[in-house]
Amino acid sequence: MKRLRTRYFAQVKAEGRKFTALTSYDTMSARLFDEAGIDLLLVGDSAANVVHGHETTLPITLDEMISMASAVVRSTRRAFVVVDLPFGSYEESPAQALAASVRVMKESGAQAIKIEGGVEMADTIRTIVAAGIPVCAHVGFTPQSEHALGGYVVQGRGDAADELRKDAQAVADAGAFAVVIEMVPATIATEVTKQLTIPVIGIGAGNGTDGQILVWTDAFGMNPGGRMPRFVRQYANLGEQLLQAAQAYRADVESGAFPNSDESFED
Ligand code: KIV
């Protein structure tokens, strides 16, 4: 099985088909999602929330991202692996962003990096792309700026739609191979998808984009009690199953039912 390349996503768009993406942060989920045929796995900085239990995506470090990314790469054969540059690792200058991207590519073996931002990140994208590193951009709602944006708020409504169009065009012109567009009205996302020649990956952006991405712990029920955006469809309730399994194990141990003789060694 061959690893997907950026041209796969361009081809899917050109043929008017759809592709799939999920987040992944570890070997267990990566192996299963690869087997399921998910095209793109994003080692997202959402790991700060769902893996490390932080309130925002801001605290996660580049070292932590690289460690998770290398596990995801090692556990997949086909999926295209994209890694988020975490907050603070790229905003200072294109040179800082390039240094962080080079570390990700060298140390994790991933196929691309992702950064948040539109027009203001165009020069940075150009610099990284010029070094031979595929860049996925991220516009609309950008979680690393949640304090500046006033929380998890839909972007691109009303007059802000024009800014969104400009952001999307700027990252495409700068050489991004794809762009994530998060939490924007479906009509605007569809329009931007038609406007751009690069693939657009939607999250909370309706069904007119070329691809869809979800945070896997949201989609498969491993985020009990956590914030659940309305755009998430829950395909499984793994959290409930895991809870029940842990409770059954505890009950068996406490009652002496586990382990039985089949689960024990003889003399
Ligand atoms: O970090 C992440 O999970 C993301 C997705 C929301 C696209 O950036």
Residues whose N, C-alpha, C, O or C-beta is under 5 A from the ligand:
A	BS01	KIV	T23 G44 D45 S46 V180 V215
